[in-house]
Amino acid sequence: MILLTGSTGFIGARVLRALSEKNLEVRCLVRKPASLEKPNITYITGDVLDYDSLVRATEGIDTVYYFIHMMGNQPKGEQKRFDILDRLAINNTVKACKQNGVKRIIHLTGMRNPYEKLSHHLESRKEVEEIIKNSGIGYTIFRASVIIGRGGAAFDILDTAVRKFPIIPVFNWEKTQVQPIYIDDVIRYLVECLDRKETLNRCFDIGCSQIFTYKELIQQYAEQLGLKRRFIAVPGSWNRLSAAVLGKFSPVNPNVVYWLVESLQNNMVCEPNDLKKIFGFEPLSFSESIRKLEEK
Ligand SMILES: NC(=O)c1ccc[n+]([C@@H]2O[C@H](COP(=O)([O-])OP(=O)(O)OC[C@H]3O[C@@H](n4cnc5c(N)ncnc54)[C@H](OP(=O)(O)O)[C@@H]3O)[C@@H](O)[C@H]2O)c1
C-alpha cells in the first residue's frame, strides 16, 4: 500500500489521480478531514509535524510519496522558520517509516547547481533530500525547476508577470538558466518509477531538452500568448519589492513568492542522466507544454 503526503497540493493531487486510475491502494495523509473516499483511496488525518500521526499513517505501507514543503500554509508566525519545520517534518517521516518498515520514499524536490551558494529555499530542499538519502530507506528522488502547470507556484508567478505587466523589469537574474518541464511529464515520472526498479536509490534532474535564461523564458511565453512585452534592465536584486508586487497580483501565497523570488539567482539545469532509456519518453518542449496548457 502507498502513503501519499501532500495530496491536496499541486503535485500530490495529480499523482493521486494517476494512482487512482491505476487502481492502486492509496492512503492519503491530510491535515483537514476529507470525505471523498473511493474503494482504493482512503484518508487519514494527521500532520507531518506530529510524529504519532505519522506512525499511524505509515502502518502497513510499502511506499511513501513525500510531497511536502513548509514555505506557505503554516500557522501564523511560523512561516519564517520553514527550514526548521521542513527538517522536523522529514525527520519525523523517516523515523515513522523506519518504525513501520517502509521500503521506499519517492520525493520531488527543487533542482540546483551543486557548486553555487543556494537560496534559503533550495538549501532547505537539499537538506530534506540528504535526510531521505541517508535514512537507509530505499528512495527515488526527482529534481525539477519551473513546472509548467496551472496551480504550480513558479508557473503562476511567471504567468502573472507576463500577463499583468506590459513592461517587465529585469533584475540580476537576467542570465540565470532554467530548464522547465511540463506537469504531465513530471507526474508520469513520479508514477511510472513505481514499476522501474532501475530508479531505486537514485536521484534524477528532470527537464525539457531546452535551456533558457529567465528573460528568454518570459519572452517566449509572452510571444506564445501573443503579448508584446518590453524589458528594462535594473541593477540589483530587488527581491523584497518583486515579491511584494508579485505576491499581490499572483494567486500564490506571498511567503512562497518571496522564497521563490530569492531562488531566481540559482541556475537550474539538468545533469545528464539515462531517464530516456529507463522511461522510454522525452519531456515536451516548452512551447508544446504551453500549447497543451492553453488547450486545457
Ligand atoms: N510546484 C513546483 O513548481 C515545484 C517545482 C519543483 C519541485 N517541487 C516540489 O514538489 C513538492 C510538492 O510541492 P507542491 O508544489 O505540490 O506544493 P503545494 O501545492 O504547496 O502542496 C504542499 C502540500 O503539503 C501539505 N502540507 C503542508 N504542511 C503540512 C503538514 N504540516 N502536514 C501535512 N501536510 C502538509 C499541504 O497540505 P494542506 O492542504 O494541508 O496545506 C499540501 O498538500 C515539494 O517538495 C516541492 O519542493 C515543486
The ligand as a Tripos MOL2 file, in Angstrom:
@<TRIPOS>MOLECULE
LIG
   48    52     1     0     0
SMALL
NO_CHARGES

@<TRIPOS>ATOM
      1 N1          5.3990   23.4420   -7.7350 N.am      1 LIG1
      2 C1          6.5550   23.4440   -8.3780 C.2       1 LIG1
      3 O1          6.7330   24.1590   -9.4010 O.2       1 LIG1
      4 C2          7.6830   22.5580   -7.8930 C.ar      1 LIG1
      5 C3          8.9060   22.5900   -8.5820 C.ar      1 LIG1
      6 C4          9.9390   21.7730   -8.1440 C.ar      1 LIG1
      7 C5          9.7690   20.9490   -7.0570 C.ar      1 LIG1
      8 N2          8.5740   20.9480   -6.3780 N.ar      1 LIG1
      9 C6          8.4640   20.0950   -5.1920 C.3       1 LIG1
     10 O2          7.2520   19.3560   -5.2040 O.3       1 LIG1
     11 C7          6.8600   19.0710   -3.8590 C.3       1 LIG1
     12 C8          5.3950   19.3870   -3.6990 C.3       1 LIG1
     13 O3          5.1920   20.7620   -3.9810 O.3       1 LIG1
     14 P1          3.7810   21.3700   -4.4240 P.3       1 LIG1
     15 O4          4.0690   22.4000   -5.4640 O.co2     1 LIG1
     16 O5          2.8050   20.2850   -4.7160 O.co2     1 LIG1
     17 O6          3.3810   22.1140   -3.0770 O.3       1 LIG1
     18 P2          1.9330   22.6250   -2.6090 P.3       1 LIG1
     19 O7          0.9810   22.7110   -3.7430 O.co2     1 LIG1
     20 O8          2.1770   23.8620   -1.8120 O.co2     1 LIG1
     21 O9          1.4440   21.4650   -1.6280 O.3       1 LIG1
     22 C9          2.0490   21.2630   -0.3900 C.3       1 LIG1
     23 C10         1.3280   20.1350    0.3080 C.3       1 LIG1
     24 O10         1.9350   19.9320    1.5860 O.3       1 LIG1
     25 C11         0.9050   19.7640    2.5500 C.3       1 LIG1
     26 N3          1.3850   20.1560    3.8650 N.ar      1 LIG1
     27 C12         1.9910   21.3150    4.2390 C.ar      1 LIG1
     28 N4          2.2850   21.2880    5.5410 N.ar      1 LIG1
     29 C13         1.8660   20.0860    6.0090 C.ar      1 LIG1
     30 C14         1.8980   19.4630    7.2810 C.ar      1 LIG1
     31 N5          2.4160   20.0860    8.3520 N.pl3     1 LIG1
     32 N6          1.3940   18.2050    7.4130 N.ar      1 LIG1
     33 C15         0.8460   17.5590    6.3420 C.ar      1 LIG1
     34 N7          0.7640   18.1110    5.1130 N.ar      1 LIG1
     35 C16         1.2870   19.3560    4.9500 C.ar      1 LIG1
     36 C17        -0.2010   20.6960    2.0820 C.3       1 LIG1
     37 O11        -1.4200   20.3170    2.6930 O.3       1 LIG1
     38 P3         -2.5530   21.3640    3.1880 P.3       1 LIG1
     39 O12        -3.6350   21.2920    2.1410 O.co2     1 LIG1
     40 O13        -2.9870   20.8420    4.4900 O.co2     1 LIG1
     41 O14        -1.9240   22.7280    3.2840 O.co2     1 LIG1
     42 C18        -0.1730   20.4210    0.5680 C.3       1 LIG1
     43 O15        -0.9080   19.2660    0.2620 O.3       1 LIG1
     44 C19         7.7870   19.8770   -2.9510 C.3       1 LIG1
     45 O16         8.7630   19.0250   -2.4110 O.3       1 LIG1
     46 C20         8.4160   20.8860   -3.8950 C.3       1 LIG1
     47 O17         9.7320   21.2560   -3.4900 O.3       1 LIG1
     48 C21         7.5220   21.7230   -6.7790 C.ar      1 LIG1
@<TRIPOS>BOND
     1     1     2 1
     2     2     3 2
     3     2     4 1
     4     4     5 ar
     5     4    48 ar
     6     5     6 ar
     7     6     7 ar
     8     7     8 ar
     9     8     9 1
    10     8    48 ar
    11     9    10 1
    12     9    46 1
    13    10    11 1
    14    11    12 1
    15    11    44 1
    16    12    13 1
    17    13    14 1
    18    14    15 2
    19    14    16 1
    20    14    17 1
    21    17    18 1
    22    18    19 2
    23    18    20 1
    24    18    21 1
    25    21    22 1
    26    22    23 1
    27    23    24 1
    28    23    42 1
    29    24    25 1
    30    25    26 1
    31    25    36 1
    32    26    27 ar
    33    26    35 ar
    34    27    28 ar
    35    28    29 ar
    36    29    30 ar
    37    29    35 ar
    38    30    31 1
    39    30    32 ar
    40    32    33 ar
    41    33    34 ar
    42    34    35 ar
    43    36    37 1
    44    36    42 1
    45    37    38 1
    46    38    39 2
    47    38    40 1
    48    38    41 1
    49    42    43 1
    50    44    45 1
    51    44    46 1
    52    46    47 1
@<TRIPOS>SUBSTRUCTURE
     1 LIG1         1 GROUP 0 **** ****
